Amino acid sequence: MLFAVLATTCLLAHAADTAHTKTVAIASANAAATEAGLETLRKGGNAVDAAIAVATSLSVVQPEASGLGGGFLALIHNAATGKDTFIDAREMAPQAVSTADYVNKDGSPNRDTSLNGPLAAGIPGSPAGLAYMAKKYGKLPLKVSLAPAIRLADEGFHPTRSLAASIKHRADVLGRYPASSAKFMPGGNPAVSTDLFRDPDQAQTLKTIAEKGAPGFYTGIVAEEMVRAVKAAGGTWTMADLASYRAHERTPITVDYAGYKVITAPPPSSGGVAVAEILNILRGIDLKNMDQVHRIHYLVEAMRRAFRDHNEYLGDPDFVSMPMDMLLSPFYADGLRQSILPERATSSSWLPAAHAPEPGMHTTHFSIIDKDGNMVSMTCTVNTTLGSAFVAGKSGVLLNNEMDDFALVAGKPNAFGLIGGSANAPVGGKRMLSSMTPSFVIGKDRLAVIGSPGGSTIITQVLEGILAFIDGKNAGEITAQKRIHHQYLPDRIDVESGSLPADVLGKLKAMGYEINDRESWGNMNVVVWDKSTNVKSAASDPRSHDGLGKVESIH
Ligand code: DON
């Protein structure tokens, strides 16, 4: 179905792309959010204003994945200056964070406090990040860019099947907290797709932000209500934690590969460092003309080495010093490439020491190009499905469970099987490491805006998407292509179910690989602009049925 939409919009875009009209393109994980972005562009907004409309609408219609109570990482391209910049609206630990809160009496990790309820929640970054973007890079006031989200929350919408399933899946934890039950299980029953789902409390909070900007969320009655609710349920947030939160603007990571420039996320994301390291390792290897077995072999060995470094070195750049010169150096990558055995898997245990439940599908990415060529690549999250499942009282704000992205218990895996050490240990005011990898891929006459959710798999999805784009694939093909994933530990290749022929699987096993057949993962949203024909295309991941990639002419 999505392909039909894509194909039609591509044709329309092609037909309409004359000197008198200019096209815009948006791909997001929810059709109402894509429409909210287009509405904002029609009102004269630029890509940043559209991103704010999409992100806040997703907070309402896709709360299982992201929201005001979460954080985001975004890349912005400013067509007028030609500059790229990175907005870090990642959550941070409250000052009173204590690792004791995440350990049971017997010393084992407490997975309940790490993932459920207010102790799991970092101080949200999204409202500060959105207000910062609007002021510095947007054209419209928040009142205009937040209008679609406020309308959706006030008037209501039919929950997607994914939202209804998420509520059912998290019903036990939602049921612990009265405000969570009231929002997601009105009358005691999990909301279903036929219900009209309204969210008046979040609508009110959005209106306060629209009027007062970030202070409307981080100070005053919304903040007081969130702190009251968090404390009453055993959390540690204070008004000072909220008032001290700031979004940061950082310099993106760039790496040249095969004639393209990849612009991607710096720490506190590990994604860009890992993507750059993998591309540097792959440099000079003729992946395109290689048989499938060896192509997978070299990809996986590069992934394994980059994820080892991820676990060892990366964290919040404001708290830890990281050997970035080494990690991004082509010479370092040369050494790693040399260590790949041509016909045999490297066991992760052979590498200097630095595991995994199935990642959920929650977090959301969208990609936007406006008529002037401004671009936004933005990944927003509350971490796992419906975050902490804790709604902070009458604020209507569903809090994230991003504290689990810290290495809360050294050496023990988080929800994505990632193991960290001191670089990613929790400290008051510190940002937890992220895998979110919003990226641009810039070629001589084609470019792509790309990203996806999926915890640790975000990094390998984006990498494989970048390689597909460089191989000449279009937006639809990039989102649809089958995926593989390796993250050093657990030491196995995740293969999207049924995607590899038996002989390829047999040969990989003979080389020493463990293969893990996995259900599909990710929810990629890609926009591609071919400047030689001036055709834009947008595609939403066919693994989800809720997304929409759409190209439209703006006069
Ligand atoms: O920032 C991160 O890396 C995670 N909180 C992202 C979580 C995620 O993608 C969950 N979705 N599948």
Residues whose N, C-alpha, C, O or C-beta is under 5 A from the ligand:
A	BS01	DON	P359 G360 M361 H362 T363 T381 N383 T384 D405 L433 S434 S435 M436 P453 G454 G455
